[in-house]
């Protein structure tokens, strides 16, 4: 089932069927789940002038293929900002929660531009995409991911963190206008920043994920986006990291922050 088809179903239904092909270990890929919840949120924003400002996702428990219920509650709808909460339920339990705020642009005398320095990477066409292999999470088959700095996951590196390019695979997805839920799915395909330090395969999963949406996308589904992650702290089975996402013209799109559970 295509992303577009399941996103269309979410507009009309409370119950959906999570399709095969999106597993990440024993659970459905978190970016896919977050994208479903964002689509539910966007479907309930009826003011076209309101765009996403920020959202927080908590991955409460593992999501499985099969039936899932998506519910939504408008927490507050003001003139400038609407805040809402969407939840994904399976087997009578909440498995994922998304809280998002959408707002209209406002006139302000305050303007600060302290954006991070954009990393200079070789173009994705000059890099080797990460080849899909059987031992990799099956969700990776939907994307092209090119490392441009840092080490690959599970290489026993002394150092965390990396950067590179990612996009939806043109072989798996027909190109079209990219939507915000599409972007949410794509942004999460990068693994936690500490994974290069792993000496053997072991679980590491997002616990919370916060997104500040800086510049709205006007892109095609299969466009490339640049990504860089920095781990601030890791210890006692958890890590905290931040990341930035730019488009291919070096426009900052989003600022990301994650808390990750590390099982090694």
LOVEX-25633 format. One record per residue: x, y, z of N, C-alpha, C in turn. Coordinates in Angstrom, 2 decimals, padded with zeros to 5 digits. Layout:
BEGIN
REC, X, Y, Z, X, Y, Z, X, Y, Z
...
# end
This chain:
BEGIN
REC, 000.84, -001.19, 000.00, 000.00, 000.00, 000.00, 000.88, 001.25, 000.00
REC, 000.57, 002.20, -000.87, 001.36, 003.42, -000.96, 001.07, 004.33, 000.23
REC, 002.05, 005.21, 000.51, 001.84, 006.20, 001.56, 000.61, 007.05, 001.27
REC, 000.47, 007.47, 000.03, -000.63, 008.34, -000.33, -001.98, 007.68, -000.05
REC, -002.07, 006.40, -000.34, -003.35, 005.69, -000.14, -003.69, 005.60, 001.34
REC, -002.72, 005.22, 002.17, -003.04, 005.10, 003.60, -003.29, 006.48, 004.22
REC, -002.59, 007.52, 003.73, -002.86, 008.87, 004.22, -004.28, 009.30, 003.86
REC, -004.76, 008.93, 002.68, -006.12, 009.26, 002.29, -007.13, 008.53, 003.17
REC, -006.84, 007.29, 003.53, -007.74, 006.54, 004.40, -007.87, 007.20, 005.77
REC, -006.76, 007.74, 006.26, -006.76, 008.36, 007.59, -007.71, 009.56, 007.63
REC, -007.86, 010.26, 006.51, -008.77, 011.40, 006.46, -010.22, 010.98, 006.72
REC, -010.55, 009.74, 006.35, -011.94, 009.30, 006.38, -012.25, 008.32, 007.50
REC, -011.22, 007.66, 008.04, -011.48, 006.57, 008.97, -010.73, 006.77, 010.29
REC, -011.28, 006.17, 011.34, -010.59, 006.14, 012.63, -009.74, 004.89, 012.76
REC, -010.19, 003.80, 012.14, -009.45, 002.54, 012.14, -008.76, 002.36, 010.80
REC, -007.50, 001.99, 010.83, -006.74, 001.71, 009.62, -006.03, 000.37, 009.76
REC, -005.48, -000.10, 008.66, -004.69, -001.33, 008.66, -003.24, -000.95, 008.35
REC, -002.36, -001.13, 009.32, -000.94, -000.83, 009.08, -000.36, -001.92, 008.18
REC, 000.16, -001.55, 007.01, 000.57, -002.55, 006.03, 001.91, -003.19, 006.36
REC, 002.20, -004.25, 005.63, 003.51, -004.90, 005.73, 004.57, -004.03, 005.04
REC, 005.84, -004.35, 005.35, 006.94, -003.71, 004.65, 007.57, -002.54, 005.37
REC, 007.09, -002.23, 006.61, 007.61, -001.07, 007.33, 008.20, -001.43, 008.68
REC, 008.54, -002.67, 008.91, 009.07, -003.07, 010.21, 010.48, -002.52, 010.43
REC, 010.77, -002.22, 011.70, 012.11, -001.86, 012.14, 012.37, -002.70, 013.38
REC, 012.93, -003.87, 013.16, 013.07, -004.83, 014.25, 011.72, -005.45, 014.56
REC, 011.33, -005.43, 015.83, 010.08, -006.06, 016.25, 008.89, -005.10, 016.23
REC, 009.12, -003.87, 015.82, 008.05, -002.87, 015.80, 008.00, -002.19, 014.44
REC, 006.88, -001.55, 014.15, 006.77, -000.77, 012.92, 007.66, 000.47, 013.05
REC, 008.33, 000.84, 011.97, 009.22, 001.99, 011.91, 008.56, 003.22, 012.53
REC, 009.25, 003.83, 013.50, 008.69, 004.95, 014.24, 008.35, 006.14, 013.37
REC, 009.15, 006.41, 012.35, 008.85, 007.52, 011.45, 007.54, 007.31, 010.71
REC, 007.26, 006.07, 010.33, 006.01, 005.74, 009.65, 004.83, 005.98, 010.59
REC, 004.97, 005.53, 011.84, 003.91, 005.72, 012.83, 003.68, 007.21, 013.08
REC, 004.77, 007.97, 013.25, 004.65, 009.41, 013.47, 004.00, 010.09, 012.27
REC, 004.31, 009.62, 011.06, 003.69, 010.17, 009.87, 002.19, 009.94, 009.83
REC, 001.75, 008.75, 010.28, 000.31, 008.47, 010.34, -000.39, 009.44, 011.29
REC, 000.22, 009.65, 012.46, -000.38, 010.56, 013.44, -000.37, 012.00, 012.94
REC, 000.69, 012.39, 012.24, 000.73, 013.75, 011.70, -000.34, 013.93, 010.62
REC, -000.58, 012.91, 009.83, -001.64, 013.01, 008.83, -003.00, 013.19, 009.49
REC, -003.23, 012.47, 010.60, -004.48, 012.64, 011.36, -004.59, 014.06, 011.87
REC, -003.48, 014.62, 012.36, -003.48, 015.99, 012.86, -003.78, 016.98, 011.74
REC, -003.06, 016.85, 010.62, -003.24, 017.78, 009.50, -004.67, 017.75, 008.96
REC, -005.29, 016.58, 009.01, -006.66, 016.43, 008.50, -007.67, 017.18, 009.36
REC, -007.27, 017.58, 010.56, -008.18, 018.28, 011.46, -007.82, 019.75, 011.65
REC, -006.91, 020.25, 010.81, -006.59, 021.68, 010.79, -007.30, 022.27, 009.58
REC, -008.32, 023.06, 009.83, -009.17, 023.54, 008.75, -008.86, 024.97, 008.32
REC, -007.90, 025.60, 008.98, -007.43, 026.92, 008.59, -006.15, 026.75, 007.79
REC, -006.21, 027.02, 006.50, -005.06, 026.78, 005.62, -003.87, 027.68, 005.95
REC, -004.11, 028.75, 006.72, -003.01, 029.64, 007.10, -002.20, 029.10, 008.27
REC, -002.75, 028.11, 008.97, -002.03, 027.55, 010.10, -001.11, 026.42, 009.63
REC, 000.17, 026.55, 009.96, 001.15, 025.52, 009.60, 001.76, 024.95, 010.87
REC, 002.39, 023.80, 010.75, 003.03, 023.20, 011.91, 004.13, 024.11, 012.45
REC, 004.12, 024.32, 013.76, 005.20, 025.03, 014.44, 006.13, 024.03, 015.11
REC, 005.56, 023.12, 015.88, 006.37, 022.10, 016.55, 005.48, 020.93, 016.93
REC, 006.12, 019.80, 017.17, 005.39, 018.63, 017.66, 006.32, 017.76, 018.50
REC, 005.72, 016.99, 019.39, 006.46, 016.05, 020.23, 005.79, 014.69, 020.11
REC, 006.60, 013.67, 019.90, 006.10, 012.30, 019.78, 006.69, 011.46, 020.90
REC, 005.85, 010.71, 021.58, 006.30, 009.75, 022.58, 005.95, 008.36, 022.10
REC, 006.97, 007.51, 021.96, 006.77, 006.13, 021.53, 006.56, 005.27, 022.79
REC, 005.31, 005.07, 023.13, 004.95, 004.42, 024.40, 005.26, 002.93, 024.37
REC, 004.90, 002.28, 023.28, 005.10, 000.84, 023.17, 005.24, 000.44, 021.71
REC, 005.58, -000.82, 021.44, 005.78, -001.27, 020.06, 004.48, -001.32, 019.28
REC, 004.53, -000.84, 018.05, 003.39, -000.87, 017.14, 003.57, -002.04, 016.18
REC, 002.50, -002.79, 015.95, 002.56, -003.98, 015.12, 001.79, -003.77, 013.81
REC, 002.12, -004.57, 012.81, 001.32, -004.59, 011.58, -000.09, -005.05, 011.93
REC, -001.07, -004.50, 011.20, -002.44, -004.88, 011.45, -003.30, -003.71, 011.86
REC, -004.48, -003.98, 012.46, -005.42, -002.91, 012.78, -004.87, -001.95, 013.83
REC, -005.17, -000.67, 013.65, -004.79, 000.36, 014.61, -005.86, 001.45, 014.59
REC, -006.09, 002.04, 015.74, -007.06, 003.12, 015.87, -006.33, 004.43, 016.08
REC, -006.73, 005.47, 015.33, -006.16, 006.79, 015.47, -007.23, 007.72, 016.03
REC, -006.95, 008.32, 017.18, -007.90, 009.25, 017.79, -007.27, 010.63, 017.88
REC, -008.11, 011.65, 017.98, -007.61, 013.01, 018.04, -008.44, 013.84, 019.00
REC, -007.76, 014.75, 019.69, -008.43, 015.69, 020.59, -007.84, 017.08, 020.36
REC, -008.72, 018.04, 020.09, -008.29, 019.42, 019.98, -008.15, 019.97, 021.39
REC, -006.94, 020.26, 021.82, -006.71, 020.73, 023.18, -007.06, 022.21, 023.32
REC, -006.75, 022.98, 022.32, -007.14, 024.40, 022.32, -007.07, 024.93, 020.90
REC, -008.08, 025.68, 020.51, -008.10, 026.29, 019.19, -008.24, 027.79, 019.37
REC, -007.14, 028.51, 019.25, -007.14, 029.95, 019.37, -007.10, 030.61, 018.01
REC, -007.06, 031.94, 018.03, -007.03, 032.68, 016.77, -005.72, 032.44, 016.03
REC, -004.62, 032.34, 016.78, -003.31, 032.19, 016.15, -002.82, 030.75, 016.14
REC, -003.09, 030.00, 017.22, -002.50, 028.67, 017.39, -003.57, 027.64, 017.73
REC, -003.46, 026.49, 017.12, -004.26, 025.32, 017.46, -003.32, 024.23, 017.98
REC, -003.63, 023.70, 019.15, -002.84, 022.61, 019.72, -003.73, 021.39, 019.84
REC, -003.22, 020.25, 019.38, -004.01, 019.03, 019.39, -003.14, 017.83, 019.77
REC, -003.82, 016.75, 020.09, -003.14, 015.51, 020.45, -003.75, 014.36, 019.66
REC, -002.89, 013.57, 019.02, -003.35, 012.37, 018.34, -002.70, 011.16, 018.99
REC, -003.46, 010.06, 019.01, -002.96, 008.83, 019.64, -003.19, 007.64, 018.73
REC, -002.25, 006.72, 018.75, -002.41, 005.44, 018.06, -002.62, 004.36, 019.10
REC, -003.70, 003.60, 018.91, -004.09, 002.53, 019.84, -004.00, 001.18, 019.15
REC, -003.54, 000.18, 019.88, -003.64, -001.22, 019.45, -003.94, -002.08, 020.67
REC, -004.84, -003.03, 020.49, -005.22, -003.95, 021.57, -005.66, -003.19, 022.83
REC, -006.36, -002.08, 022.62, -006.91, -001.33, 023.73, -005.91, -000.48, 024.50
REC, -004.68, -000.37, 024.02, -003.64, 000.39, 024.72, -003.04, 001.45, 023.80
REC, -002.67, 002.58, 024.39, -002.00, 003.64, 023.63, -000.56, 003.22, 023.36
REC, -000.15, 003.28, 022.11, 001.21, 002.90, 021.75, 002.08, 004.10, 021.32
REC, 001.45, 005.15, 020.78, 002.19, 006.34, 020.36, 001.31, 007.56, 020.54
REC, 001.92, 008.67, 020.99, 001.21, 009.93, 021.21, 001.95, 011.04, 020.48
REC, 001.20, 011.88, 019.77, 001.76, 013.06, 019.12, 000.98, 014.29, 019.59
REC, 001.70, 015.28, 020.09, 001.12, 016.57, 020.45, 001.74, 017.61, 019.52
REC, 000.88, 018.36, 018.82, 001.38, 019.29, 017.81, 000.69, 020.64, 017.95
REC, 001.44, 021.69, 017.61, 000.90, 023.05, 017.59, 001.03, 023.61, 016.18
REC, -000.08, 024.12, 015.66, -000.12, 024.74, 014.34, -000.46, 026.21, 014.53
REC, 000.22, 027.11, 013.81, -000.03, 028.53, 013.99, 000.07, 029.32, 012.71
REC, -000.51, 030.49, 012.72, -000.42, 031.40, 011.57, 000.78, 032.32, 011.76
REC, 001.43, 032.73, 010.67, 002.53, 033.70, 010.79, 002.02, 035.01, 011.40
REC, 002.83, 035.62, 012.26, 002.42, 036.86, 012.92, 003.50, 037.93, 012.73
REC, 003.10, 039.16, 012.69, 004.03, 040.27, 012.59, 004.80, 040.41, 013.90
REC, 006.12, 040.54, 013.82, 006.95, 040.65, 015.02, 008.19, 041.49, 014.73
REC, 008.60, 042.25, 015.73, 009.84, 043.03, 015.63, 011.07, 042.21, 015.98
REC, 010.86, 041.01, 016.50, 011.96, 040.14, 016.93, 012.33, 039.18, 015.81
REC, 013.59, 039.19, 015.44, 014.08, 038.26, 014.42, 015.51, 037.88, 014.77
REC, 015.74, 036.59, 014.94, 017.06, 036.05, 015.28, 017.42, 034.99, 014.25
REC, 018.63, 035.06, 013.74, 019.11, 034.05, 012.78, 020.44, 033.50, 013.29
REC, 020.38, 032.51, 014.16, 021.59, 031.86, 014.64, 021.55, 030.38, 014.23
REC, 021.30, 030.18, 012.97, 021.20, 028.82, 012.46, 022.58, 028.17, 012.45
REC, 022.64, 026.86, 012.61, 023.93, 026.17, 012.62, 024.61, 026.26, 011.25
REC, 025.91, 026.14, 011.26, 026.65, 026.12, 010.01, 026.25, 024.88, 009.20
REC, 025.95, 025.11, 007.95, 025.52, 024.00, 007.10, 026.74, 023.16, 006.71
REC, 026.72, 021.85, 006.95, 027.87, 021.03, 006.56, 028.01, 020.97, 005.05
REC, 029.24, 020.92, 004.60, 029.51, 020.81, 003.16, 029.76, 019.34, 002.85
REC, 028.84, 018.76, 002.11, 028.94, 017.34, 001.75, 029.06, 017.21, 000.23
REC, 029.69, 016.12, -000.18, 029.61, 015.75, -001.60, 028.15, 015.56, -001.97
REC, 027.83, 015.82, -003.22, 026.45, 015.65, -003.66, 026.05, 014.17, -003.59
REC, 024.77, 013.89, -003.32, 024.37, 012.48, -003.16, 024.65, 011.63, -004.39
REC, 024.62, 012.26, -005.57, 024.91, 011.50, -006.79, 026.36, 011.00, -006.82
REC, 027.24, 011.64, -006.02, 028.65, 011.25, -005.98, 028.97, 010.32, -004.81
REC, 027.95, 009.94, -004.05, 028.13, 009.06, -002.90, 027.46, 007.71, -003.16
REC, 027.89, 006.71, -002.41, 027.34, 005.37, -002.57, 026.18, 005.18, -001.58
REC, 024.97, 004.94, -002.07, 023.87, 004.70, -001.13, 024.12, 003.46, -000.28
REC, 023.61, 003.50, 000.93, 023.71, 002.35, 001.81, 022.94, 001.20, 001.19
REC, 023.62, 000.08, 000.86, 022.91, -001.01, 000.19, 021.97, -001.72, 001.15
REC, 020.79, -002.07, 000.67, 019.83, -002.78, 001.51, 020.24, -004.25, 001.59
REC, 020.29, -004.76, 002.81, 020.65, -006.16, 003.05, 019.62, -006.80, 003.97
REC, 019.57, -008.11, 003.98, 018.54, -008.83, 004.73, 018.56, -008.53, 006.21
REC, 019.75, -008.30, 006.77, 019.85, -008.06, 008.21, 019.41, -006.66, 008.60
REC, 019.16, -005.79, 007.63, 018.72, -004.43, 007.92, 017.22, -004.39, 008.16
REC, 016.74, -003.42, 008.93, 015.29, -003.25, 009.08, 014.63, -003.08, 007.72
REC, 013.48, -003.74, 007.52, 012.87, -003.74, 006.19, 012.39, -002.36, 005.76
REC, 012.20, -001.45, 006.71, 011.76, -000.10, 006.33, 012.79, 000.61, 005.45
REC, 014.07, 000.20, 005.52, 015.11, 000.87, 004.74, 014.94, 000.68, 003.24
REC, 014.17, -000.33, 002.84, 013.99, -000.55, 001.41, 013.21, 000.59, 000.75
REC, 012.56, 001.43, 001.56, 011.76, 002.53, 001.02, 012.59, 003.79, 000.76
REC, 013.88, 003.78, 001.13, 014.66, 005.02, 001.12, 016.03, 004.81, 000.46
REC, 016.61, 005.92, 000.02, 018.02, 005.97, -000.35, 018.72, 006.80, 000.73
REC, 019.75, 006.22, 001.35, 020.47, 006.89, 002.44, 021.95, 006.86, 002.10
REC, 022.60, 008.05, 002.07, 024.01, 008.16, 001.72, 024.77, 008.80, 002.88
REC, 025.72, 008.08, 003.45, 026.60, 008.65, 004.49, 027.60, 009.59, 003.84
REC, 027.77, 010.79, 004.41, 028.74, 011.75, 003.89, 029.82, 012.07, 004.91
REC, 029.56, 011.82, 006.19, 030.59, 011.96, 007.23, 030.26, 011.02, 008.38
REC, 031.29, 010.68, 009.15, 031.09, 009.76, 010.26, 031.08, 008.31, 009.80
REC, 030.94, 007.42, 010.77, 030.98, 005.99, 010.49, 029.57, 005.40, 010.41
REC, 029.48, 004.27, 009.72, 028.21, 003.57, 009.63, 027.85, 002.93, 010.98
REC, 026.59, 002.57, 011.18, 026.20, 001.89, 012.41, 026.93, 000.56, 012.60
REC, 027.12, 000.22, 013.86, 027.69, -001.08, 014.28, 029.06, -001.30, 013.65
REC, 029.92, -000.30, 013.72, 031.29, -000.45, 013.23, 032.30, -000.32, 014.37
REC, 031.83, -000.22, 015.61, 032.74, -000.13, 016.74, 033.56, 001.14, 016.77
REC, 033.03, 002.21, 016.23, 033.76, 003.48, 016.20, 033.93, 004.04, 017.61
REC, 034.98, 004.80, 017.82, 035.18, 005.50, 019.09, 034.28, 006.73, 019.18
REC, 033.72, 007.12, 018.06, 032.99, 008.38, 018.00, 031.54, 008.16, 017.55
REC, 030.66, 008.94, 018.14, 029.26, 008.95, 017.71, 029.09, 009.93, 016.55
REC, 027.91, 009.94, 015.99, 027.43, 010.98, 015.08, 027.89, 010.82, 013.64
REC, 027.11, 011.43, 012.75, 027.32, 011.28, 011.31, 026.42, 012.27, 010.58
REC, 026.51, 012.27, 009.30, 025.67, 013.13, 008.47, 025.62, 012.60, 007.06
REC, 024.67, 013.09, 006.30, 024.55, 012.63, 004.93, 023.25, 013.08, 004.29
REC, 022.82, 012.31, 003.29, 021.64, 012.62, 002.49, 020.63, 011.48, 002.57
REC, 019.36, 011.82, 002.45, 018.33, 010.78, 002.38, 017.17, 011.26, 001.51
REC, 016.46, 010.31, 000.96, 015.26, 010.60, 000.17, 014.42, 009.32, 000.09
REC, 013.16, 009.47, -000.33, 012.35, 008.31, -000.67, 012.89, 007.69, -001.95
REC, 012.96, 006.37, -001.99, 013.49, 005.68, -003.16, 012.56, 005.85, -004.36
REC, 013.07, 006.38, -005.48, 012.24, 006.50, -006.69, 011.80, 005.15, -007.22
REC, 012.50, 004.07, -006.85, 012.11, 002.74, -007.29, 010.91, 002.20, -006.52
REC, 010.70, 002.74, -005.31, 009.62, 002.25, -004.46, 008.43, 003.21, -004.40
REC, 008.69, 004.50, -004.68, 007.65, 005.50, -004.51, 007.57, 006.41, -005.73
REC, 006.37, 006.57, -006.25, 006.15, 007.46, -007.38, 006.32, 008.91, -006.92
REC, 007.05, 009.68, -007.68, 007.30, 011.06, -007.29, 006.01, 011.88, -007.37
REC, 005.86, 012.80, -006.42, 004.68, 013.68, -006.35, 005.03, 014.82, -005.39
REC, 004.10, 015.71, -005.17, 004.30, 016.78, -004.21, 004.46, 016.20, -002.81
REC, 005.51, 016.60, -002.11, 005.74, 016.10, -000.76, 004.80, 016.80, 000.22
REC, 004.28, 016.04, 001.18, 003.44, 016.59, 002.24, 004.20, 016.56, 003.56
REC, 003.65, 017.25, 004.55, 004.27, 017.25, 005.87, 004.35, 015.84, 006.46
REC, 003.29, 015.02, 006.41, 003.44, 013.65, 006.91, 004.53, 012.85, 006.20
REC, 004.69, 013.07, 004.88, 005.80, 012.42, 004.16, 007.14, 012.79, 004.79
REC, 007.31, 014.09, 005.05, 008.58, 014.57, 005.61, 008.84, 013.95, 006.98
REC, 007.81, 013.83, 007.80, 007.97, 013.21, 009.12, 008.50, 011.78, 008.97
REC, 007.95, 011.04, 008.02, 008.41, 009.67, 007.77, 009.89, 009.66, 007.38
REC, 010.25, 010.53, 006.44, 011.62, 010.55, 005.92, 012.63, 010.95, 006.99
REC, 012.31, 011.94, 007.82, 013.29, 012.47, 008.77, 013.77, 011.43, 009.78
REC, 012.95, 010.42, 010.04, 013.29, 009.46, 011.09, 014.07, 008.26, 010.59
REC, 014.39, 008.22, 009.29, 015.08, 007.03, 008.78, 016.52, 006.94, 009.28
REC, 017.09, 008.08, 009.70, 018.45, 008.04, 010.23, 018.46, 007.39, 011.62
REC, 019.40, 006.50, 011.89, 019.45, 005.83, 013.20, 019.98, 006.78, 014.28
REC, 019.89, 006.38, 015.54, 020.46, 007.20, 016.62, 021.95, 007.46, 016.40
REC, 022.40, 008.63, 016.87, 023.78, 009.03, 016.66, 024.82, 008.13, 017.29
REC, 024.43, 007.37, 018.32, 025.40, 006.50, 019.00, 025.62, 005.18, 018.29
REC, 024.83, 004.86, 017.26, 024.93, 003.54, 016.65, 026.29, 003.21, 016.05
REC, 027.08, 004.18, 015.53, 028.41, 003.81, 015.05, 029.30, 003.22, 016.15
REC, 029.01, 003.50, 017.42, 029.83, 003.00, 018.52, 029.51, 001.55, 018.89
REC, 028.39, 001.04, 018.39, 028.01, -000.34, 018.67, 029.02, -001.29, 018.01
REC, 029.42, -002.31, 018.77, 030.33, -003.31, 018.22, 029.58, -004.50, 017.64
REC, 028.34, -004.66, 018.03, 027.48, -005.70, 017.47, 026.05, -005.20, 017.46
REC, 025.23, -005.84, 016.66, 023.84, -005.42, 016.52, 023.12, -005.56, 017.86
REC, 022.46, -004.49, 018.29, 021.68, -004.48, 019.53, 020.59, -003.42, 019.37
REC, 019.48, -003.57, 020.11, 018.38, -002.60, 019.96, 018.77, -001.21, 020.42
REC, 018.20, -000.22, 019.76, 018.24, 001.19, 020.18, 017.00, 001.83, 019.59
REC, 016.16, 002.39, 020.41, 014.89, 002.89, 019.90, 014.56, 004.26, 020.48
REC, 013.85, 005.06, 019.69, 013.45, 006.39, 020.13, 012.42, 006.29, 021.24
REC, 012.61, 007.08, 022.27, 011.63, 007.18, 023.34, 010.78, 008.43, 023.16
REC, 011.44, 009.57, 022.94, 010.73, 010.80, 022.62, 011.42, 011.47, 021.44
REC, 010.64, 012.21, 020.66, 011.15, 012.89, 019.47, 010.45, 014.23, 019.37
REC, 011.23, 015.31, 019.37, 010.66, 016.65, 019.27, 011.12, 017.29, 017.97
REC, 010.18, 017.91, 017.26, 010.46, 018.52, 015.96, 010.05, 019.98, 015.99
REC, 010.97, 020.88, 015.68, 010.65, 022.28, 015.42, 010.71, 022.48, 013.91
REC, 009.60, 022.85, 013.35, 009.47, 022.96, 011.89, 009.76, 024.40, 011.50
REC, 010.90, 024.65, 010.87, 011.38, 026.00, 010.64, 010.84, 026.59, 009.34
REC, 011.09, 025.92, 008.23, 010.66, 026.41, 006.93, 009.78, 025.35, 006.25
REC, 008.55, 025.68, 005.90, 007.67, 024.71, 005.26, 008.26, 024.19, 003.95
REC, 008.02, 022.92, 003.69, 008.56, 022.29, 002.48, 007.74, 022.67, 001.25
REC, 008.44, 022.80, 000.14, 007.84, 022.94, -001.18, 008.67, 022.07, -002.10
REC, 008.59, 020.78, -001.86, 009.49, 019.83, -002.50, 008.71, 018.66, -003.08
REC, 009.42, 017.88, -003.90, 008.88, 016.65, -004.43, 009.25, 015.49, -003.51
REC, 008.48, 014.42, -003.57, 008.65, 013.30, -002.65, 010.07, 012.73, -002.71
REC, 010.65, 012.67, -003.90, 011.95, 012.01, -004.07, 013.11, 012.99, -004.10
REC, 012.91, 014.21, -003.59, 014.02, 015.15, -003.45, 014.94, 014.70, -002.31
REC, 016.22, 015.09, -002.42, 017.20, 014.79, -001.38, 017.14, 015.83, -000.26
REC, 017.42, 015.36, 000.98, 017.54, 016.24, 002.13, 018.83, 015.91, 002.89
REC, 019.48, 016.97, 003.40, 020.75, 016.83, 004.11, 020.48, 016.76, 005.62
REC, 021.25, 015.88, 006.31, 021.00, 015.61, 007.73, 022.32, 015.54, 008.49
REC, 022.33, 016.05, 009.71, 023.50, 015.91, 010.58, 023.01, 015.77, 012.02
REC, 023.57, 014.78, 012.76, 023.17, 014.51, 014.14, 024.36, 014.72, 015.08
REC, 024.08, 015.21, 016.29, 025.09, 015.41, 017.32, 024.56, 014.82, 018.63
REC, 025.32, 013.91, 019.22, 024.95, 013.33, 020.51, 025.51, 014.19, 021.63
REC, 024.65, 014.64, 022.53, 025.07, 015.49, 023.63, 025.48, 014.69, 024.85
REC, 024.79, 013.58, 025.09, 025.07, 012.79, 026.29, 024.57, 011.37, 026.06
REC, 025.34, 010.40, 026.54, 024.91, 009.00, 026.51, 025.46, 008.30, 027.73
REC, 024.59, 007.57, 028.42, 025.00, 006.83, 029.60, 023.80, 006.18, 030.27
REC, 024.06, 005.12, 031.00, 023.04, 004.41, 031.77, 021.88, 003.95, 030.91
REC, 022.18, 003.63, 029.66, 021.17, 003.05, 028.79, 020.32, 004.03, 028.00
REC, 020.70, 005.33, 028.03, 019.95, 006.34, 027.29, 020.92, 007.31, 026.62
REC, 020.48, 007.92, 025.54, 021.27, 008.97, 024.91, 020.34, 010.13, 024.53
REC, 020.93, 011.33, 024.49, 020.21, 012.53, 024.09, 020.95, 013.16, 022.93
REC, 020.23, 013.50, 021.87, 020.86, 014.02, 020.66, 020.00, 015.10, 020.03
REC, 020.65, 015.94, 019.21, 019.90, 016.87, 018.37, 020.39, 016.73, 016.94
REC, 019.56, 017.14, 016.00, 019.90, 017.02, 014.59, 019.26, 018.16, 013.82
REC, 019.79, 018.41, 012.63, 019.22, 019.42, 011.74, 018.99, 018.80, 010.37
REC, 017.97, 019.31, 009.72, 017.63, 018.84, 008.37, 017.56, 020.05, 007.44
REC, 018.28, 019.95, 006.31, 018.27, 020.99, 005.29, 017.80, 020.39, 003.97
REC, 017.32, 021.23, 003.08, 017.05, 020.72, 001.74, 018.32, 020.80, 000.90
REC, 018.22, 020.46, -000.37, 019.41, 020.39, -001.21, 019.98, 021.77, -001.52
REC, 019.20, 022.83, -001.23, 019.68, 024.19, -001.41, 020.15, 024.80, -000.10
REC, 020.36, 023.97, 000.91, 020.87, 024.38, 002.23, 019.92, 025.28, 003.01
REC, 018.62, 025.18, 002.74, 017.63, 025.87, 003.56, 017.29, 024.98, 004.76
REC, 017.38, 025.55, 005.95, 017.06, 024.78, 007.15, 015.57, 024.47, 007.18
REC, 015.24, 023.20, 007.29, 013.85, 022.76, 007.28, 013.35, 022.46, 008.69
REC, 014.16, 021.75, 009.49, 013.68, 021.33, 010.81, 014.84, 021.15, 011.77
REC, 014.53, 021.36, 013.05, 015.45, 021.09, 014.16, 014.84, 019.95, 014.96
REC, 015.63, 018.92, 015.22, 015.13, 017.69, 015.83, 015.86, 017.41, 017.14
REC, 015.16, 016.84, 018.09, 015.78, 016.42, 019.35, 015.17, 015.08, 019.77
REC, 016.03, 014.15, 020.21, 015.57, 012.82, 020.58, 016.16, 012.35, 021.89
REC, 015.39, 011.57, 022.62, 015.90, 010.73, 023.70, 015.78, 009.28, 023.23
REC, 016.88, 008.55, 023.33, 016.94, 007.19, 022.76, 017.27, 006.20, 023.87
REC, 016.59, 005.06, 023.87, 016.95, 003.96, 024.77, 017.98, 003.08, 024.07
REC, 019.05, 002.77, 024.78, 020.18, 002.02, 024.23, 020.32, 000.70, 025.01
REC, 020.21, -000.42, 024.29, 020.26, -001.72, 024.94, 021.60, -002.41, 024.71
REC, 022.69, -001.77, 025.09, 023.99, -002.39, 024.96, 024.94, -001.74, 025.96
# end
